[in-house]
Amino acid sequence: MIETISIDVYPWAAPTAEQRAWFDALSPQAKRDAIRAAIEEGFQSPVSSRSVDEILREARAEASGAGRLAP
């Protein structure tokens, strides 16, 4: 017997409640299409001139006070 599991996957890194509701209401095929479109958009986007460290520093600065990202 094949065991299947369900994993929440969204075409956004941090979907809003509205995005989750919209996506969850889609048919399975429409969900696959939306994820494929997001992946393709990522491949087509330009390379960032910022390093990962710079991006993390910026995210930590924005989240300071909220305690969401540890240094």
C-alpha positions in Angstrom: 0.0 0.0 0.0 1.3 3.5 -0.9 1.3 5.9 2.0 0.6 9.5 1.1 1.1 12.6 3.3 -0.1 16.2 2.9 2.4 19.0 3.2 1.3 22.6 3.0 3.1 24.2 0.0 2.3 27.7 -1.2 3.8 29.8 -4.0 4.9 32.4 -1.4 7.5 32.1 1.3 5.2 33.7 3.9 1.7 33.8 2.6 -0.9 36.1 4.1 -4.1 34.7 5.5 -5.8 36.0 2.3 -3.3 34.3 0.0 -3.7 31.0 2.0 -7.5 31.2 1.7 -7.3 31.9 -2.1 -4.8 29.2 -2.7 -6.6 26.6 -0.5 -9.8 27.2 -2.5 -8.1 26.2 -5.8 -8.4 22.9 -7.5 -5.4 20.6 -7.3 -4.4 21.4 -10.9 -4.8 25.1 -10.4 -2.5 24.8 -7.3 0.1 23.0 -9.3 -0.1 25.6 -12.0 0.3 28.5 -9.5 3.3 26.8 -7.9 4.9 26.2 -11.4 4.3 29.9 -12.3 6.0 31.0 -9.1 8.9 28.8 -9.7 9.2 30.0 -13.3 9.0 33.6 -12.1 11.9 32.9 -9.7 14.0 31.5 -12.5 13.2 34.5 -14.7 14.0 37.1 -12.0 17.3 38.9 -12.1 20.2 38.0 -9.8 20.4 40.1 -6.7 23.4 42.3 -6.1 23.0 41.8 -2.4 24.6 38.9 -0.5 22.6 36.5 1.7 24.2 38.1 4.7 23.0 41.5 3.6 19.5 40.2 3.1 19.5 38.6 6.5 20.8 41.7 8.2 18.0 43.7 6.6 15.4 41.2 7.7 16.7 41.2 11.2 16.7 45.0 11.3 13.1 45.1 10.1 12.1 42.4 12.7 13.9 44.0 15.6 11.6 44.7 18.4 9.3 42.0 17.2 11.7 39.2 18.2 11.0 37.1 15.1 14.5 36.6 13.8 17.4 35.7 16.1 20.9 37.2 15.2 
